[in-house]
Amino acid sequence: MAELSRRTILKTAVAGGAAVVGAPSLAAGDPQAVIVGAGVFGTWTAIHLQRAGWKVLLVDAWGPAHARASSGGESRMTRASYGADEIYSRMARDSLPEWRALSARAELPLFHAVGVLFLFGAMDAYVRNTIEVHRRLGLATRLFERAEIGRRFPQFDLHGVELGLFEPAFGALMARRAVQTLVSEFVAAGGAYRQARILPPTGHAGPLERLALAGGETLSADRFVFACGPWLAKLFPALLGRRIFPTRQEVFFLAPPAGDRSFSPAAFPGWADFNDGDIFYGFPDLEGRGVKIAHDRHGPPIDPDIVDRLPSAEALAEARDYAARRFPALAGARLNESRVCQYENSANGDLLIDWHPDHPDTLLVGAGSGHGFKHGPAVGACAARLLLDRDARPEPRFAMAAKAERQDRRVH
C-alpha cells in the first residue's frame, strides 16, 4: 500500500467491496482481532490495538461512518461539561489531543475550535458540579453572567438565561470525515478493512472463535469486538434487545441571512441550551451548511434497518420555533438540510464497554449516541486495555451488569 496516496486509500476503504483492503491476511500466531463496526468506537479501538502491535481486521456492512451510522453525518460536539460525571469530563479532555492531532494531519479540518457555550436559567447543581470538576481537571472553563454573554454573543436572545459556562478549548468535530480519515490511516499503517455483512452469532456459550458472513464465508480471530451502534441489539437480541434503546433523532440546518457573518465559526460558538430541562443544541454555520439545531430529547423507538429517514413536519416546526425565539436573525430562515439519524443509549446514558457474558473472547462496545462521539479516542483506549490485559476489569459504570431495561437517562 505504500505507493498509494492517502486519498486513494480512503477512497478504497470507504468504497469497500468483497476483498480485504490493506494487509492481505492476519498472520498466524499473531494477536488477532476482528472489529465489527467502522464507526468512531470501532475505528479508535482498531487504532489503539494497531499501535500495540496487533493485526486487526475492521469490518462494516455499509462503509465507515455511512449514512445510517450513528457516526455518520456532519458534526458532533466535543465538550467536557457533565455536571458531577467526572468520568466523562475526563474522557473528553483526554480525547481532545487525539482529535486535534488527527485534524492537523488531515487535508481538511476535522476539528473546529469554536468553543462551546452552555446556557442556564440559574445557578444549579449541574453548573456548580461542572465548575468543580473542571477546576480539578485543569480545564479553562469560564462562568459568564448574562451581560457578558450578551456582549460576546449578541446573536442570542437571552430571555430566561442568567448565566453560561464557556469552554474555549472545545468545539465541533466533523464526524463522517473524521472516521473516514481514521480508517484511511489505519489501512495505510497495515490494518485491514472489509465491507461485509456479519450474521448474528449463534446461541452457543463459550468462545465465539469465528463469525459467519452473509455470503457463507467465516472470519476467525483470537478476539472479537462488536462496536456496531444500534445494530448491537439486533446482533445480540437476547442480551441487548431490552438494554440498548435506538431512538429516532432529527437535525436541521438553517440558512443564516445572506452576507451575514455573525453565525460563522469565527463569531459564534457551539452551544447547548439547558433551560427548563428541555435541551436544544447546535453549531455555527460550519463549512457553509447552515446553523445546526437539534433537540436533545429521545424520539420514538426505531429499527435502524427500516426507519424512515424523511424529516417530520412537526420536528422541523419545533426547530424553527426554537430558532425564532433564541436567534432573532434566524426567524423565518430557510431550511438548508435535514437529517434523520438515531441515538442508541443505555437506560441511563452510560457507555457499554464489557465482555459478552457467554463469549469470553467477545467485547461489546456501544451505547454512545447522544454524547459518545467525542469520547472515541478514550473509548478505544479503554476497549484496547481490556483486550490487551485479560486481568483488567471493566469500568463499573460501563459494565453489562449496570445496564437496566427501563429508560431513565441521567447522563447529559
Residue pairs with C-beta under 8 A, 6 or more apart in sequence:
1 9
1 22
1 187
1 188
1 190
4 12
4 188
6 107
6 184
6 185
6 188
7 107
9 21
9 22
9 184
9 187
9 188
10 180
10 181
10 183
10 184
12 21
12 187
13 21
13 22
13 64
13 180
13 183
13 184
13 187
13 193
14 63
14 64
14 180
14 183
15 63
15 195
16 60
16 62
16 63
16 193
16 194
16 195
17 195
18 195
18 196
18 215
19 194
20 57
20 192
20 193
20 194
21 187
21 192
21 193
21 194
22 186
22 187
22 188
22 190
22 191
22 192
22 193
23 55
23 190
23 191
23 192
24 192
26 32
26 55
26 56
26 57
26 192
26 221
27 55
30 54
30 55
31 49
31 53
31 54
31 55
31 222
31 223
32 54
32 55
32 56
32 57
32 220
32 221
32 222
32 223
33 46
33 49
33 54
33 55
33 56
33 57
33 221
33 222
33 223
33 224
33 225
33 387
34 56
34 57
34 59
34 211
34 219
34 221
34 223
34 224
34 225
35 42
35 45
35 46
35 56
35 57
35 58
35 59
35 224
35 225
35 227
36 42
36 59
36 60
36 198
36 211
36 224
36 225
36 226
36 227
36 228
36 235
37 59
37 60
37 225
37 226
37 227
37 228
37 229
37 231
38 58
38 59
38 60
38 63
38 64
38 65
38 179
38 183
38 193
39 60
39 64
39 65
39 69
39 70
39 71
39 179
39 227
39 228
39 229
40 65
40 71
40 175
40 178
40 179
40 368
40 372
40 373
40 376
40 379
41 71
41 227
41 365
41 366
41 368
41 372
41 376
41 379
41 380
41 383
42 58
42 60
42 225
42 227
42 228
42 365
43 58
43 64
43 179
43 182
43 183
43 186
43 376
43 380
44 98
44 182
44 376
44 377
44 379
44 380
44 381
45 225
45 227
45 365
45 379
45 380
45 383
45 384
45 387
46 56
46 58
46 186
46 191
46 380
47 182
47 185
47 186
47 380
48 380
48 381
48 383
48 384
49 56
49 384
49 387
49 388
50 56
50 186
50 189
50 190
50 191
52 384
52 388
54 387
55 190
55 192
56 186
56 191
56 192
57 191
57 192
57 193
57 194
57 219
57 221
58 183
58 186
58 191
58 192
58 193
58 194
59 193
59 194
59 195
59 196
59 198
59 219
60 66
60 193
60 195
61 195
61 196
61 197
61 198
61 231
62 68
62 69
62 195
63 195
64 71
64 179
64 180
64 182
64 183
64 193
65 71
65 72
65 175
65 176
65 177
65 178
65 179
65 180
66 72
68 304
68 309
68 341
69 229
70 229
70 230
70 341
70 342
70 343
70 344
70 368
70 369
70 372
70 373
71 175
71 176
71 179
71 229
71 373
72 175
72 176
72 341
73 175
73 176
73 251
73 339
73 341
74 174
74 175
74 176
74 286
74 287
74 289
74 292
74 339
75 172
75 173
75 174
75 175
75 283
75 286
75 292
76 172
76 173
76 175
76 373
76 374
77 116
77 170
77 171
77 172
77 173
77 270
77 272
77 281
77 283
77 374
78 92
78 95
78 96
78 99
78 111
78 116
78 170
78 171
78 172
78 173
78 373
78 374
79 92
79 116
79 118
79 167
79 170
79 270
79 272
79 374
80 88
80 89
80 92
80 93
80 134
80 137
80 139
80 141
80 167
80 170
81 89
81 116
81 118
81 130
81 134
81 141
81 165
81 167
81 272
82 88
82 89
82 92
82 130
82 133
82 411
82 412
83 125
83 126
83 129
83 130
83 133
83 412
84 125
84 126
84 129
84 133
85 133
85 411
86 133
86 136
86 137
87 395
87 397
88 371
88 375
88 411
89 130
89 133
89 134
89 137
89 139
90 137
90 378
91 375
91 378
91 379
92 170
92 374
92 375
92 378
93 137
93 139
94 377
94 378
94 381
95 374
95 375
95 376
95 377
95 378
96 169
96 170
98 377
99 110
99 111
99 173
99 178
99 374
99 377
100 111
102 110
102 111
102 178
102 181
102 182
102 185
103 109
103 110
103 111
103 178
105 181
105 185
106 177
106 178
106 181
108 174
108 177
109 174
110 173
110 174
110 177
110 178
110 181
111 171
111 172
111 173
111 174
111 178
112 171
112 172
112 173
112 174
112 265
112 286
113 168
113 169
113 170
113 171
114 171
114 172
114 265
114 268
114 269
114 270
114 283
114 284
115 166
115 167
115 168
115 169
115 170
115 171
115 269
115 270
116 166
116 167
116 170
116 171
116 269
116 270
116 271
116 272
117 144
117 149
117 153
117 164
117 165
117 166
117 167
117 269
117 270
117 271
117 272
118 164
118 165
118 166
118 167
118 271
118 272
118 274
119 149
119 156
119 158
119 161
119 164
119 271
119 272
119 273
119 274
119 275
120 126
120 127
120 161
120 162
120 163
120 164
120 165
120 274
120 275
121 160
121 161
121 162
121 274
121 275
121 276
122 162
122 163
123 162
123 163
126 274
126 412
127 143
127 163
127 165
130 141
130 165
131 141
131 143
131 165
134 141
139 167
139 169
140 167
140 168
140 169
141 165
141 166
141 167
141 168
142 165
142 166
142 168
143 163
143 164
143 165
143 166
144 152
144 163
144 164
144 165
144 166
145 162
145 163
146 158
146 161
146 162
146 163
146 164
148 164
149 156
149 158
149 161
149 163
149 164
150 156
150 158
153 268
153 269
154 262
155 262
155 263
155 267
155 268
155 327
155 329
156 271
156 326
156 327
157 325
157 326
157 327
157 328
159 325
160 275
160 276
161 273
161 275
166 269
170 270
171 269
171 270
172 265
172 270
172 283
172 284
172 286
173 373
173 374
174 286
174 287
175 373
183 193
186 193
187 193
196 213
196 214
196 215
196 217
197 213
197 214
198 211
198 212
198 213
198 214
198 235
199 211
199 212
199 213
199 214
200 234
200 235
200 236
200 237
201 208
201 211
201 235
201 236
201 359
201 362
203 238
205 358
205 359
206 358
206 359
206 360
207 359
207 360
207 361
208 224
208 356
208 359
208 361
208 362
209 220
209 361
210 218
210 219
210 220
210 221
211 218
211 219
211 221
211 224
212 218
213 219
221 361
222 361
223 361
223 362
223 363
223 387
224 359
224 361
224 362
224 363
225 362
225 363
225 364
225 365
225 383
225 387
226 232
226 235
226 236
226 362
226 363
226 364
226 365
226 366
227 365
227 366
227 383
228 235
228 366
229 304
229 342
229 344
229 366
229 368
229 369
230 244
230 246
230 302
230 304
230 342
230 344
230 369
231 304
232 240
232 244
232 344
232 352
232 364
232 366
232 367
233 240
233 241
233 243
233 244
233 246
233 344
234 303
234 304
234 305
236 356
236 364
239 356
239 357
239 358
239 400
240 364
240 403
242 405
243 346
243 347
243 403
243 404
243 405
244 344
244 345
244 346
244 352
244 366
244 367
245 298
245 301
245 343
245 344
245 345
245 346
245 347
245 407
246 301
246 302
246 303
246 304
246 342
246 343
246 344
247 298
247 299
247 300
247 301
247 302
247 342
247 343
247 344
247 345
248 299
248 300
248 301
248 302
248 307
248 340
248 342
249 294
249 298
249 299
249 340
249 341
249 342
249 343
249 369
250 294
250 295
250 299
250 311
250 312
250 315
250 316
250 319
250 338
250 339
250 340
250 341
251 292
251 293
251 294
251 338
251 339
251 340
251 341
252 292
252 293
252 294
252 311
252 315
252 316
252 319
252 335
252 337
252 338
252 339
253 289
253 290
253 291
253 292
253 293
253 335
253 336
253 337
253 338
254 290
254 291
254 293
254 319
254 320
254 323
254 330
254 333
254 334
254 335
254 336
255 290
255 291
255 333
255 334
255 335
255 336
256 262
256 263
256 285
256 290
256 291
256 329
256 330
256 333
257 329
257 333
260 329
261 267
262 268
262 329
263 284
263 285
263 291
263 327
263 329
263 330
264 284
264 285
265 284
265 285
265 286
267 284
268 284
268 285
268 291
269 284
270 281
270 282
270 283
270 284
271 281
271 282
271 283
272 279
272 280
272 281
272 296
273 279
273 280
273 281
273 326
274 412
278 295
278 297
279 295
279 296
279 297
279 412
280 293
280 294
280 295
280 296
280 322
280 326
281 294
281 296
282 291
282 292
282 293
282 294
283 291
283 292
284 291
285 291
286 292
289 336
289 337
290 335
290 336
290 337
291 323
291 327
291 330
291 333
293 319
293 322
293 323
294 319
295 315
295 318
295 319
295 322
296 370
296 412
298 343
298 345
298 407
298 409
299 343
302 342
304 342
307 340
307 342
308 340
309 340
310 340
311 338
311 339
311 340
316 335
316 338
320 333
323 330
323 331
323 333
324 330
324 331
324 332
342 369
343 369
343 370
344 366
344 367
344 368
344 369
345 367
345 369
345 370
345 407
345 409
346 352
346 367
346 403
346 404
347 403
347 404
347 405
347 406
347 407
347 408
347 409
348 404
348 408
348 409
348 410
348 411
349 367
349 370
349 371
349 409
349 410
349 411
349 412
350 367
350 397
350 398
350 402
350 403
350 411
351 365
351 366
351 367
351 368
351 372
351 375
351 379
351 397
351 398
352 364
352 365
352 366
352 367
352 398
352 400
352 403
353 363
353 364
353 365
353 379
353 382
353 383
353 386
353 394
353 395
353 398
354 363
354 364
354 386
354 394
354 398
354 399
354 400
355 362
355 363
355 364
355 386
355 394
355 400
356 362
356 363
356 364
356 400
357 400
363 383
363 386
363 387
364 400
365 379
365 383
367 403
368 375
368 379
371 411
371 412
372 379
382 395
382 398
385 392
386 392
386 394
394 400
396 402
